[in-house]
Amino acid sequence: MNISEKGFEAIKDLLYKMADDQLIIGHRNSEWTGLGPVLEEDIAFSSMAQDKLGHSQALYDVLSQMGEGDPDTIAFMRNAEQFHCCHLVEYPIGEYEFSLMRHFFFDNAELLRFEMLADSSFEPLSFIAKKIKGEIKYHSMHADIWISQLGSASEESKIRMQNALNETFPLALGVFEKGIFEDVLKSEGIFEGEDVLKERWMSAVSQIIEKAGLKLPEVNSITPSLGGRRGKHTEYLQPLLDEMTEVFRIDPSAEW
Amino acid sequence: MKIQSLDPRITRSEIELEKPFDEAKELDQWQTYEVFHQTKRGQQHQHVGCVHAPNAEMALLFAKEVYGRRGLCVNLWVAKSSNIFATDYEDADIFECEEVKTYRDPGYYKVMDRIKAFKEKQQSI
């Protein structure tokens, strides 16, 4: 299937939001490195954070090949308003249950999104989707097991997990905010769309949450945290970018 | 006074210098699981180390990242360390082997043949 000029604009928009999500959550999760709750979990969580940066790089590479400039420049030289990430990934790491719940909601969406993209008419994207399948499978497995473990471990863990769930759920719904090219993505066979993804995600996460003994709020009663896909971000993104790019900006032309 | 660190994460945590850490509690660690990995289907699993975990499922989860993430692994086993039976180091003498009885070792004849042949060759030069 041939992709139109508008289709390529739509692909860029899709790539930006995916890559920015990966970069920002990767950076956030790496903030646990050395501070994780137990050694083994510290290693696992850090390793997954590194995977996320790798995924963002693979997507920025595609953007770069489409004429969007050098991957490092795209990643490190933009302001918050130029980012397309959702609010979920921007929030500070909080207590561990917050980071775990975010990881759970986010990676289940990633798993399904990349599953859908494996059939994309845009070959570079379907290639990446197939290549990183195993890594994302582990990420969601890691999240699912932790959720079911802590959902029933003790009274305290249960309360903490339920509070974290209530706090993250409106943010998680923001993952599925549509871009301006949603219809083009669907009609050109690039991506089946956020609605389909959200429906599959709801069915996946609600099963695990129920099994863990936790409760999902009524979706219709929740106002999703929207705006991230169109450059409207939380107060937390710009300070993160300042910190993340501090060294790079000293000398953007330096060879690493 | 709060800790000012080069690591912004530490500074952000606003840790008081006067009483920086909670008092250490008695150890309440998870049990350990021994980890065995397999590098190729059909080959025997080999012991690679251990992980702390509350159950076997999480032990496998941790073992994957700690021991299986550099490729070369197709399968993992974990077993509770407490389920491993071992000999006593006090009895290590049961493994001692008398020099004269090395002819009972499987490799003895083959190796000795080669050494003898090598020596003879050296002498004849």
Interface residues (C-beta under 8 A of the other chain):
Chain A: E31 L35 V38 L39 E40 E41 I43 A44 S47 M48 Y138 M141 H142 I145 Q149 A153 E243
Chain B: P8 R9 W30 V51 H52 A53 P54 N55 E57 M58 L61 F62 K64 E65 V66 R69
